[in-house]
Amino acid sequence: WNFKRLLAQKYDVVVTNPPYIGAKTGMSDTMRSFLQLHYPEHKGDTFAAFVKRVADMSNSTAYFSLIIPESWLSLSSFESLRSGLIQTNRITNLLHLGAGAFDSGFGTAAFVAGKMYVKTYLGAYVQLTQFAESNDKKNELLTNPQKNTFHAHQEDFTQIDGTPISYWVSQKIYSGFNTFPTLDSIADARQGLTTCDNNRFLRLWHEVVIDDVCTHYNLNTDVSENHKTWYPFCKGGEPRKWYGNNEFVVNWRDDGRELKAFIAKKYVNYTRHAKSIAFYFRHGLTWSAIAKDFAVRVYPDGFIFADKGQAVFTKDKDYYYLCGLLNSKYTAKVLSVLSPTLDFNCGYIKRIPVAKIKDTTLIEHLVKSCIELCVLDWDSFETSWDFKRHPLIQFRVPAAAWGDEKPKFTIQAAYIGVKAFFSANFETLKRNEEELNRIFIDIYGLQDELTPEVEDKNVTVRPADLKRDIRSLISYAVGCMFGRYSLDIEGLAYAGGGWDNGKYKTFIPDKDNILPICDDEYFDDDICGRFVDFVRVIYGAETLEENLKFIADALGGKGTPREVIRNYFLNDFYADHCKIYQKCPIYWLFDSGK
């Protein structure tokens, strides 16, 4: 009875660090049922219920203070908590600590609230999330309290759908939310397919017979009539703008019959995990739902999109404009408000304000240019299914073209061409992105807050890299030895299915598909000897030794060029191969050991 009497009392001050237990991460059935019954709007986590309980324990003029996970500031699951707090109390101070405050990766935020709501009250909000270490946060707070302090009226938070505690946001940003329609007024943002068993239904595209992949350029109108097994799959991956990350295929044979049956058997209704089926195989814009940065890229007809590789679908007239907007600094700024964590679920994307302008010609031109540059970049590596031929072979031109007196073919001359080409692409893409940023900053009137500049590290395309490019040339050469590639045709010559001798004239693949890697040339088809033949065929006998030295210098190591190349095959080639193909190798190493 005394305990109940204590709990029923009202207090002038209540301070606590409540337990953090999510409904899906460790909460007992008893606790889950209790929260469902008594705190239905705060049942997602015990800390949310504690905020409500502590507020109830405080008298009408009291202050209460808690330190809780920073997720409450923005996540949609805590919208009721934020709304209730803002409508009936006043936040006097908030200390946004972020991750690392207690020498852990867990992000927190502490706040003080007064029970008496004052509409015009100007709260103080200290942001320390930019400091990684606990001591750095403490020192900055004590030595520079004003430097990291923002002042905000909490009623401004209600201007943004979901009521995020957006204390650092300017009135210009708030104006955008009040002035422009949100993205979901012109587009559908969707979650896609979860296979529930990736080991069974998902493959990297190079793991399967290529003839059994229904790629975007041979997709039938009615997918149910297409009896290929594998279909291109947007799975997410590392943040990459404009184009790329086309690595996976999913088993959707006979309109996904096997996958649907598997999900239905496990979860009763397959549509719980095979979401938005009506949007499959339509071209759209996709991104990684969990990522360090938000980056949107296009994909053509013929793809299925994932739950973590979500997508936006819009009319063709808005397609490129929306792509440019979503990849702009404006969107990055808005998402720092809507979702300051690493979660870019389509629920947040739907709420981005979209300003429509009459003439989008320039924006569309710049976006298409960005896409074309990123397609060139992605397809220049053999991990792309649209890879045609290695750049150092495409740029095989007489050295005289780059200023050498003698008209001869060298890898060095080819590399100069490759470097110049990709450097130009890099600069063009960076310039395009900065121009797009400038346009959208002007549209939203944020010239005082944002700058259009893009850092080199954030430009999607990869500049030439001598060591990487020489190693990839060796990988391409081994592909030619096995017949995966041919110097006589572009793209894949053989990746399962039927073999065609007619594809190989300039350089003949190994007869038995076994390439010995030895410490000396004991066999006629020794891999090092075959590579030397490959270089001779491509660039000529006259420059063979010069080219081998150039390759050896790029690889690094001691000895003659042939010894350096042989040591690379002995020690490093297969590790590189497994890394390139994400531990799902195309070629297999049989090793008798030491």
Wavefront OBJ file of the C-alpha trace (Angstrom):
o trace
v 0.000 0.000 0.000
v 2.854 2.401 0.835
v 4.445 1.679 -2.555
v 1.194 2.462 -4.363
v 0.852 5.660 -2.298
v 4.372 6.726 -3.325
v 3.647 6.091 -6.988
v 0.425 8.072 -6.766
v 2.175 11.140 -5.352
v 3.093 14.130 -7.451
v 6.652 15.414 -7.430
v 8.380 18.727 -8.133
v 11.325 17.064 -9.851
v 11.658 13.640 -11.464
v 14.983 12.528 -12.919
v 15.745 9.074 -14.331
v 17.576 6.977 -16.863
v 14.830 4.487 -17.765
v 15.388 0.982 -19.114
v 15.524 0.625 -22.905
v 13.713 -2.532 -23.994
v 12.187 -2.701 -27.468
v 9.035 -4.686 -28.128
v 10.907 -6.798 -30.681
v 14.251 -7.033 -28.865
v 13.953 -8.734 -25.506
v 10.665 -7.610 -24.003
v 8.853 -10.372 -22.115
v 5.294 -11.341 -23.027
v 4.076 -10.048 -19.657
v 5.667 -6.651 -20.156
v 4.477 -6.464 -23.745
v 0.885 -7.150 -22.640
v 1.144 -4.606 -19.808
v 2.337 -1.850 -22.129
v -0.323 -2.756 -24.697
v -2.994 -2.383 -22.030
v -1.783 0.699 -20.128
v 0.462 2.560 -22.604
v -0.820 1.594 -26.071
v 0.721 4.658 -27.748
v 4.120 3.970 -26.175
v 4.303 0.197 -26.400
v 7.268 0.172 -28.792
v 9.859 0.587 -26.043
v 9.827 0.792 -22.247
v 11.624 4.148 -22.278
v 8.670 5.722 -24.142
v 6.254 4.486 -21.489
v 8.580 5.859 -18.798
v 8.432 9.343 -20.328
v 4.640 9.253 -20.082
v 4.740 7.815 -16.571
v 7.287 10.335 -15.316
v 5.241 13.204 -16.748
v 2.184 11.857 -14.944
v 4.163 11.679 -11.671
v 5.111 15.362 -11.893
v 2.921 18.096 -10.487
v 1.596 20.942 -12.606
v 4.641 23.197 -12.141
v 7.289 20.465 -11.992
v 10.294 19.656 -14.166
v 11.202 16.153 -15.279
v 14.403 15.012 -16.960
v 15.323 11.760 -18.707
v 18.142 10.403 -20.792
v 16.816 8.118 -23.518
v 17.838 6.803 -26.982
v 18.141 9.515 -29.638
v 15.760 7.520 -31.854
v 12.797 9.234 -30.152
v 13.755 12.507 -31.850
v 12.726 11.352 -35.330
v 11.578 7.748 -35.736
v 7.952 7.386 -36.810
v 7.329 4.773 -34.097
v 7.786 7.505 -31.443
v 5.613 10.157 -33.092
v 2.963 9.860 -30.341
v 5.636 10.373 -27.711
v 6.886 13.555 -29.394
v 3.424 14.948 -30.075
v 2.236 14.343 -26.518
v 5.351 15.891 -25.028
v 5.172 18.995 -27.216
v 1.455 19.610 -26.818
v 1.307 19.533 -23.016
v 4.832 20.408 -21.809
v 7.698 22.714 -22.717
v 11.164 21.419 -23.544
v 13.515 23.788 -21.727
v 16.808 22.068 -22.588
v 17.940 19.159 -24.701
v 21.413 17.630 -24.914
v 21.763 15.614 -28.112
v 24.745 13.386 -27.345
v 24.534 10.874 -30.182
v 26.752 7.785 -30.228
v 29.863 7.459 -28.071
v 28.754 9.478 -25.039
v 29.236 6.475 -22.775
v 32.066 4.865 -24.736
v 29.592 2.869 -26.796
v 28.001 3.074 -30.218
v 24.601 3.684 -28.650
v 23.111 7.115 -29.363
v 21.366 9.044 -26.591
v 19.661 12.355 -25.912
v 18.928 13.920 -22.510
v 16.228 16.531 -21.978
v 14.535 18.647 -19.337
v 10.831 19.460 -19.698
v 8.544 21.667 -17.655
v 4.937 20.605 -17.110
v 3.568 24.079 -17.843
v 3.246 24.581 -21.622
v 4.319 28.035 -22.851
v 3.739 28.579 -26.565
v 6.397 31.229 -27.066
v 9.062 29.504 -24.974
v 12.471 29.411 -26.659
v 14.221 26.148 -25.744
v 17.975 25.547 -25.787
v 19.247 22.507 -27.711
v 22.891 21.447 -27.594
v 24.167 19.257 -30.427
v 27.244 17.103 -29.751
v 26.639 14.332 -32.280
v 29.529 15.538 -34.442
v 32.053 14.460 -31.780
v 32.869 10.759 -31.695
v 34.524 10.345 -28.287
v 32.905 10.805 -24.883
v 35.686 13.092 -23.603
v 35.439 15.265 -26.718
v 31.718 15.741 -26.118
v 32.317 16.637 -22.475
v 35.121 19.103 -23.236
v 33.167 20.784 -26.009
v 30.113 21.157 -23.778
v 32.116 22.712 -20.951
v 34.419 24.945 -23.014
v 32.148 25.989 -25.917
v 28.563 25.778 -24.652
v 27.232 28.435 -27.018
v 29.021 27.202 -30.141
v 26.904 24.058 -30.412
v 23.659 25.489 -29.034
v 20.494 26.048 -31.066
v 17.376 27.859 -29.905
v 13.971 26.802 -31.176
v 10.244 27.170 -30.545
v 8.885 23.663 -30.148
v 5.656 24.504 -31.972
v 7.801 24.810 -35.133
v 8.399 21.062 -34.943
v 4.753 20.433 -35.782
v 5.224 22.043 -39.221
v 6.866 18.842 -40.420
v 4.783 15.703 -40.790
v 5.730 13.287 -38.011
v 6.798 16.099 -35.647
v 10.547 15.363 -35.544
v 12.461 17.304 -32.902
v 14.215 19.328 -35.607
v 15.817 21.977 -33.420
v 18.572 22.879 -35.937
v 16.215 23.559 -38.857
v 15.874 27.034 -40.322
v 12.630 28.752 -41.204
v 13.516 28.314 -44.891
v 13.444 24.536 -44.481
v 10.189 24.706 -42.537
v 8.814 26.891 -45.319
v 9.536 24.165 -47.851
v 7.423 21.682 -45.895
v 4.571 24.189 -45.744
v 4.828 25.444 -49.325
v 5.458 22.433 -51.556
v 3.601 19.142 -51.982
v 5.348 16.021 -50.730
v 6.879 13.391 -52.988
v 3.981 10.975 -52.551
v 1.743 13.424 -54.406
v 3.578 12.729 -57.690
v 5.219 9.329 -57.100
v 4.817 5.949 -55.416
v 7.563 5.093 -52.916
v 7.490 1.360 -52.281
v 9.016 -1.472 -50.296
v 9.668 -4.592 -52.342
v 10.523 -8.263 -51.999
v 11.950 -10.073 -48.985
v 12.782 -13.665 -49.984
v 12.879 -14.931 -46.360
v 15.738 -17.221 -47.457
v 18.414 -15.475 -49.524
v 20.612 -18.573 -49.636
v 17.867 -20.363 -51.494
v 16.404 -17.691 -53.751
v 19.159 -15.126 -54.301
v 22.382 -15.300 -56.320
v 25.057 -12.982 -57.589
v 24.490 -12.836 -61.347
v 27.798 -14.518 -62.175
v 26.860 -17.584 -60.073
v 24.215 -18.804 -62.518
v 24.130 -19.819 -66.170
v 23.729 -16.540 -68.010
v 21.220 -18.018 -70.465
v 18.877 -18.629 -67.530
v 18.838 -14.944 -66.547
v 15.927 -12.890 -67.836
v 17.794 -9.629 -68.332
v 16.076 -6.324 -68.976
v 16.641 -6.478 -72.717
v 14.800 -9.786 -73.303
v 11.970 -9.583 -70.797
v 8.621 -10.778 -72.101
v 5.594 -8.547 -71.717
v 3.858 -11.162 -69.595
v 6.390 -12.371 -67.054
v 4.239 -15.364 -66.149
v 4.977 -16.789 -69.601
v 8.733 -16.446 -69.204
v 10.256 -19.657 -67.892
v 13.713 -18.372 -67.117
v 14.662 -18.801 -63.471
v 16.629 -15.686 -62.535
v 15.591 -12.021 -62.706
v 17.606 -8.844 -61.999
v 17.185 -7.742 -58.396
v 17.766 -4.308 -56.810
v 19.080 -5.289 -53.392
v 20.587 -2.021 -52.146
v 24.294 -2.213 -51.376
v 26.778 0.604 -50.860
v 25.511 4.152 -51.523
v 25.972 4.857 -55.241
v 24.327 7.654 -57.221
v 22.803 7.598 -60.701
v 23.488 3.988 -61.800
v 25.008 0.718 -60.613
v 24.911 -1.958 -57.901
v 23.277 -4.322 -60.404
v 24.765 -7.472 -58.907
v 22.007 -9.841 -57.824
v 19.349 -12.026 -59.406
v 16.351 -13.609 -57.703
v 14.470 -16.825 -58.476
v 11.136 -15.638 -59.888
v 10.547 -18.549 -62.252
v 6.926 -18.983 -63.348
v 5.905 -15.695 -61.765
v 7.623 -16.543 -58.484
v 5.703 -19.740 -57.896
v 8.340 -21.463 -55.721
v 9.184 -18.349 -53.718
v 5.534 -17.462 -53.118
v 4.782 -21.004 -51.956
v 7.774 -20.944 -49.600
v 6.700 -17.630 -48.024
v 3.039 -18.664 -47.795
v 3.966 -21.911 -46.039
v 6.009 -19.993 -43.489
v 3.855 -16.879 -43.018
v 0.410 -17.848 -44.429
v 0.152 -14.848 -46.791
v 3.057 -14.339 -49.208
v 2.146 -10.678 -49.841
v 3.457 -9.817 -46.366
v 6.959 -10.237 -47.788
v 6.462 -10.088 -51.545
v 5.234 -6.488 -51.388
v 4.188 -4.185 -54.231
v 4.140 -6.965 -56.862
v 2.237 -4.720 -59.281
v 5.378 -2.545 -59.509
v 7.822 -5.351 -60.319
v 9.611 -5.092 -63.695
v 8.823 -1.366 -64.046
v 11.714 1.065 -64.347
v 12.206 3.199 -61.284
v 14.588 4.905 -58.895
v 16.156 2.833 -56.132
v 18.361 3.340 -53.086
v 19.683 1.461 -50.067
v 17.240 1.707 -47.171
v 20.023 1.252 -44.602
v 23.134 3.216 -45.553
v 25.531 5.913 -44.365
v 24.353 8.238 -47.158
v 21.220 8.544 -49.262
v 21.992 7.926 -52.944
v 19.455 7.269 -55.710
v 20.112 5.453 -58.984
v 18.010 4.527 -61.986
v 17.241 1.037 -63.203
v 15.465 -0.074 -66.391
v 12.429 -2.273 -66.990
v 12.869 -5.903 -65.992
v 14.005 -5.576 -62.362
v 12.432 -6.695 -59.100
v 13.246 -4.443 -56.156
v 13.903 -5.483 -52.567
v 12.683 -4.483 -49.136
v 16.131 -2.989 -48.461
v 16.559 -1.767 -52.042
v 13.368 0.273 -52.076
v 12.095 2.175 -55.086
v 10.145 5.196 -56.318
v 7.908 5.066 -59.380
v 6.703 8.160 -61.156
v 5.531 9.400 -64.526
v 8.209 9.632 -67.212
v 7.933 13.431 -67.295
v 9.003 13.563 -63.627
v 11.515 10.687 -63.722
v 14.773 12.560 -64.332
v 13.719 15.658 -62.401
v 12.964 13.536 -59.347
v 16.240 11.634 -59.732
v 18.155 14.921 -59.719
v 16.239 16.257 -56.730
v 16.751 13.103 -54.654
v 20.502 13.160 -55.300
v 20.823 16.846 -54.382
v 22.137 18.486 -51.235
v 18.621 19.766 -50.572
v 17.316 16.226 -50.122
v 20.292 15.336 -47.916
v 19.408 18.319 -45.730
v 15.732 17.368 -45.544
v 16.526 13.750 -44.688
v 18.776 14.928 -41.866
v 15.523 16.213 -40.386
v 13.166 13.386 -41.320
v 15.619 10.566 -40.645
v 18.928 11.615 -39.054
v 19.795 7.950 -38.452
v 20.920 5.519 -41.176
v 17.323 4.532 -41.970
v 16.005 5.721 -45.360
v 12.737 3.826 -45.371
v 10.292 4.904 -48.069
v 8.021 6.296 -45.333
v 10.541 9.133 -44.907
v 11.157 9.537 -48.628
v 7.444 10.118 -49.238
v 7.573 13.245 -47.074
v 10.275 15.099 -49.027
v 8.884 18.426 -50.352
v 8.955 18.536 -54.152
v 9.020 21.957 -55.795
v 7.733 21.791 -59.363
v 9.089 24.174 -61.969
v 7.859 24.816 -65.511
v 11.055 24.165 -67.439
v 13.033 21.109 -66.334
v 15.047 20.758 -69.565
v 18.427 21.651 -68.051
v 17.891 19.419 -65.031
v 16.928 16.479 -67.244
v 19.968 17.059 -69.464
v 22.346 17.103 -66.474
v 20.770 14.034 -64.880
v 20.951 12.031 -68.115
v 24.601 13.006 -68.453
v 25.276 11.837 -64.876
v 23.578 8.519 -65.595
v 25.529 7.973 -68.820
v 28.837 8.654 -67.057
v 27.995 6.226 -64.253
v 26.885 3.562 -66.732
v 30.278 3.875 -68.460
v 32.005 3.561 -65.119
v 29.971 0.561 -63.913
v 30.284 -1.319 -67.205
v 34.068 -0.828 -67.378
v 34.500 -3.553 -64.736
v 33.926 -7.232 -65.423
v 31.564 -7.491 -62.438
v 28.940 -5.776 -64.641
v 26.817 -8.049 -66.806
v 27.062 -5.378 -69.523
v 30.886 -5.373 -69.456
v 32.171 -5.393 -73.053
v 35.975 -5.330 -73.118
v 38.749 -4.259 -70.778
v 39.518 -0.503 -71.025
v 43.251 -1.113 -71.531
v 42.329 -3.061 -74.659
v 39.688 -0.600 -75.823
v 42.309 2.149 -75.590
v 44.967 0.173 -77.447
v 46.330 2.891 -79.720
v 49.794 3.594 -81.125
v 51.994 5.193 -78.498
v 52.627 8.010 -80.981
v 49.095 9.199 -80.275
v 50.272 10.303 -76.829
v 53.531 11.889 -77.985
v 55.892 8.891 -78.360
v 58.047 9.102 -81.466
v 57.657 5.458 -82.493
v 54.233 4.191 -83.648
v 54.005 1.157 -81.361
v 51.377 -0.371 -79.100
v 52.086 -0.241 -75.372
v 50.060 -0.748 -72.237
v 51.481 2.498 -70.909
v 50.022 4.379 -73.878
v 46.680 2.652 -73.335
v 46.760 3.577 -69.663
v 47.393 7.225 -70.505
v 44.238 7.119 -72.628
v 42.234 5.350 -69.926
v 43.410 7.801 -67.285
v 42.526 10.817 -69.424
v 39.100 9.390 -70.297
v 38.043 8.544 -66.755
v 39.539 11.731 -65.362
v 37.391 13.710 -67.793
v 34.327 11.673 -66.790
v 35.096 12.308 -63.120
v 35.361 16.064 -63.603
v 32.228 16.193 -65.773
v 30.183 14.253 -63.232
v 31.400 16.435 -60.378
v 30.585 19.567 -62.399
v 27.105 18.215 -63.251
v 26.341 17.395 -59.626
v 27.447 20.830 -58.460
v 25.287 22.494 -61.109
v 22.295 20.406 -60.026
v 22.928 21.363 -56.405
v 23.086 25.020 -57.421
v 19.762 24.759 -59.270
v 17.910 23.089 -56.400
v 19.438 25.404 -53.798
v 18.054 28.322 -55.824
v 14.645 26.660 -56.240
v 14.265 26.216 -52.468
v 15.931 29.529 -51.578
v 18.671 28.020 -49.418
v 21.644 30.028 -50.685
v 22.498 31.084 -47.118
v 22.506 27.521 -45.801
v 23.854 25.191 -48.495
v 26.753 25.303 -50.935
v 26.759 23.369 -54.220
v 30.318 21.995 -53.958
v 30.818 18.216 -54.028
v 33.851 16.609 -52.396
v 35.955 14.345 -54.619
v 35.384 11.388 -52.288
v 31.617 11.677 -52.871
v 31.782 11.521 -56.683
v 30.460 8.151 -57.820
v 32.746 7.306 -60.750
v 36.161 5.856 -60.076
v 39.269 7.520 -61.526
v 41.936 5.359 -63.146
v 44.165 3.458 -60.748
v 47.274 1.828 -62.242
v 47.634 -1.048 -59.768
v 43.926 -1.872 -59.835
v 43.660 -1.564 -63.612
v 46.683 -3.797 -64.278
v 45.316 -6.445 -61.930
v 41.946 -6.267 -63.664
v 43.696 -6.649 -67.049
v 45.290 -9.845 -65.738
v 41.852 -11.014 -64.589
v 40.444 -10.316 -68.049
v 43.350 -12.219 -69.625
v 42.607 -15.266 -67.448
v 38.972 -14.980 -68.561
v 40.185 -15.154 -72.163
v 42.316 -18.218 -71.325
v 39.237 -19.979 -69.980
v 36.946 -18.751 -72.777
v 34.740 -16.586 -70.562
v 35.804 -13.681 -72.782
v 37.025 -13.525 -76.361
v 39.104 -10.924 -78.133
v 36.826 -11.386 -81.143
v 33.476 -10.443 -79.570
v 32.287 -8.039 -76.906
v 30.920 -9.113 -73.544
v 30.602 -12.646 -72.235
v 31.568 -15.354 -74.710
v 30.833 -18.252 -72.383
v 29.115 -18.302 -68.975
v 27.465 -21.698 -68.993
v 25.219 -23.133 -71.679
v 26.491 -24.162 -75.117
v 30.124 -23.729 -76.203
v 30.871 -22.122 -79.587
v 34.400 -22.540 -81.007
v 33.578 -19.966 -83.672
v 33.829 -17.164 -81.085
v 37.567 -17.664 -80.616
v 40.059 -16.892 -83.390
v 42.571 -14.310 -82.175
v 43.350 -15.983 -78.841
v 42.372 -19.636 -78.323
v 41.152 -20.689 -74.836
v 42.922 -23.460 -72.938
v 41.924 -26.845 -74.298
v 41.312 -28.643 -70.984
v 40.360 -25.587 -68.874
v 43.198 -26.311 -66.435
v 45.885 -23.664 -66.037
v 48.921 -24.786 -63.979
v 50.382 -22.169 -61.621
v 53.937 -23.297 -60.844
v 57.177 -21.710 -59.684
v 58.593 -22.304 -63.164
v 57.293 -22.984 -66.674
v 56.956 -26.769 -66.476
v 53.870 -27.010 -68.721
v 53.008 -25.701 -72.168
v 49.831 -24.067 -70.848
v 51.439 -22.599 -67.725
v 49.366 -19.583 -66.677
v 52.286 -17.169 -66.727
v 53.348 -18.333 -70.189
v 49.817 -17.986 -71.489
v 49.595 -14.468 -70.052
v 52.794 -13.504 -71.872
v 51.209 -14.852 -75.087
v 48.102 -12.789 -74.379
v 50.150 -9.588 -74.041
v 52.044 -10.425 -77.247
v 48.794 -10.998 -79.185
v 47.213 -7.741 -77.980
v 50.132 -5.335 -78.119
v 52.606 -7.025 -80.451
v 55.976 -8.788 -80.113
v 57.978 -5.605 -80.641
v 56.863 -4.081 -77.318
v 56.445 -7.325 -75.341
v 59.325 -6.822 -72.898
v 58.457 -3.161 -72.404
v 54.852 -4.099 -71.630
v 55.809 -6.907 -69.244
v 58.040 -4.493 -67.341
v 55.227 -1.943 -67.157
v 52.925 -4.641 -65.729
v 55.558 -5.838 -63.254
v 56.282 -2.294 -62.062
v 52.573 -1.750 -61.435
v 52.289 -5.029 -59.487
v 55.421 -4.325 -57.447
v 57.931 -6.872 -56.220
v 61.476 -8.042 -56.841
v 62.941 -9.942 -59.756
v 62.583 -9.896 -63.523
v 59.205 -8.874 -65.004
v 58.325 -12.538 -65.618
v 59.249 -13.452 -62.045
v 57.120 -10.649 -60.628
v 54.142 -11.676 -62.766
v 54.611 -15.348 -61.832
v 54.764 -14.462 -58.128
v 51.523 -12.519 -58.514
v 49.801 -15.590 -59.964
v 51.290 -17.794 -57.237
v 50.471 -15.582 -54.263
v 47.839 -12.945 -54.998
v 45.748 -13.640 -58.079
v 43.220 -16.001 -56.529
v 42.742 -13.823 -53.442
v 42.009 -10.888 -55.761
v 39.629 -13.038 -57.791
v 37.639 -14.078 -54.701
v 37.486 -10.470 -53.532
v 36.238 -9.215 -56.903
v 33.522 -11.870 -57.003
v 32.504 -11.552 -53.338
v 33.801 -14.980 -52.293
v 31.774 -16.662 -55.035
v 34.616 -17.421 -57.491
v 34.186 -18.291 -61.141
v 37.518 -20.090 -61.367
v 38.578 -22.660 -58.784
v 42.022 -23.105 -57.237
v 43.294 -26.631 -56.580
v 46.393 -26.437 -54.387
v 48.560 -29.339 -53.213
v 49.929 -27.178 -50.392
v 53.516 -26.650 -49.311
l 1 2 3 4 5 6 7 8 9 10 11 12 13 14 15 16 17 18 19 20 21 22 23 24 25 26 27 28 29 30 31 32 33 34 35 36 37 38 39 40 41 42 43 44 45 46 47 48 49 50 51 52 53 54 55 56 57 58 59 60 61 62 63 64 65 66 67 68 69 70 71 72 73 74 75 76 77 78 79 80 81 82 83 84 85 86 87 88 89 90 91 92 93 94 95 96 97 98 99 100 101 102 103 104 105 106 107 108 109 110 111 112 113 114 115 116 117 118 119 120 121 122 123 124 125 126 127 128 129 130 131 132 133 134 135 136 137 138 139 140 141 142 143 144 145 146 147 148 149 150 151 152 153 154 155 156 157 158 159 160 161 162 163 164 165 166 167 168 169 170 171 172 173 174 175 176 177 178 179 180 181 182 183 184 185 186 187 188 189 190 191 192 193 194 195 196 197 198 199 200 201 202 203 204 205 206 207 208 209 210 211 212 213 214 215 216 217 218 219 220 221 222 223 224 225 226 227 228 229 230 231 232 233 234 235 236 237 238 239 240 241 242 243 244 245 246 247 248 249 250 251 252 253 254 255 256 257 258 259 260 261 262 263 264 265 266 267 268 269 270 271 272 273 274 275 276 277 278 279 280 281 282 283 284 285 286 287 288 289 290 291 292 293 294 295 296 297 298 299 300 301 302 303 304 305 306 307 308 309 310 311 312 313 314 315 316 317 318 319 320 321 322 323 324 325 326 327 328 329 330 331 332 333 334 335 336 337 338 339 340 341 342 343 344 345 346 347 348 349 350 351 352 353 354 355 356 357 358 359 360 361 362 363 364 365 366 367 368 369 370 371 372 373 374 375 376 377 378 379 380 381 382 383 384 385 386 387 388 389 390 391 392 393 394 395 396 397 398 399 400 401 402 403 404 405 406 407 408 409 410 411 412 413 414 415 416 417 418 419 420 421 422 423 424 425 426 427 428 429 430 431 432 433 434 435 436 437 438 439 440 441 442 443 444 445 446 447 448 449 450 451 452 453 454 455 456 457 458 459 460 461 462 463 464 465 466 467 468 469 470 471 472 473 474 475 476 477 478 479 480 481 482 483 484 485 486 487 488 489 490 491 492 493 494 495 496 497 498 499 500 501 502 503 504 505 506 507 508 509 510 511 512 513 514 515 516 517 518 519 520 521 522 523 524 525 526 527 528 529 530 531 532 533 534 535 536 537 538 539 540 541 542 543 544 545 546 547 548 549 550 551 552 553 554 555 556 557 558 559 560 561 562 563 564 565 566 567 568 569 570 571 572 573 574 575 576 577 578 579 580 581 582 583 584 585 586 587 588 589 590 591 592 593 594
